[in-house]
Amino acid sequence: MDTGSESLKAALTARPTGIKVNSREASEVTGLVISDISSALKAAGHIRKMGIGKVILTMGKNGAILSCEEGEWSSRPPLIKRISTVGSGDAFLAGFLHGQTVGIPYPEMLRMATAAGAANALETGGGCFKLQDYYDLLNPVIIQRI
């Protein structure tokens, strides 16, 4: 589901096992201003208290956080010259889910997701990026346990 505002609030009442939201969507749900890692973690904690086990919150060029029972991590993409961010959240989620299907640890899933979202921003059109761009961005993504 890709939605915000009241539709997102309604969807959260179903208590999905995990969600991926951007900072605007998380702000709409929590009423919190999200401007950095600390405020993103606070928002994720608020959402987890709603019964959501895993919260991924993206913040564009400022990276993302993952909060779940197993821990909390942040990612920071390398600096890039963005062309278009359309579809970057979708590419991010696809990268995360791919990592989940191959069974890698959460920090590496977050790295893959961040690289996919950033690679998408190097192109026009959502969800279309060069595989080489993805590989070039993968290692420079900074992952930290928080």
Secondary structure as UniProt FT lines:
FT   HELIX           5..12
FT   TURN            13..14
FT   STRAND          18..22
FT   HELIX           23..30
FT   HELIX           37..48
FT   TURN            49..51
FT   STRAND          54..58
FT   HELIX           60..62
FT   STRAND          64..68
FT   TURN            69..70
FT   STRAND          71..76
FT   TURN            86..87
FT   HELIX           88..101
FT   TURN            102..103
FT   HELIX           106..120
FT   TURN            121..122
FT   TURN            126..127
FT   HELIX           131..138
FT   TURN            139..140
FT   STRAND          142..145
//
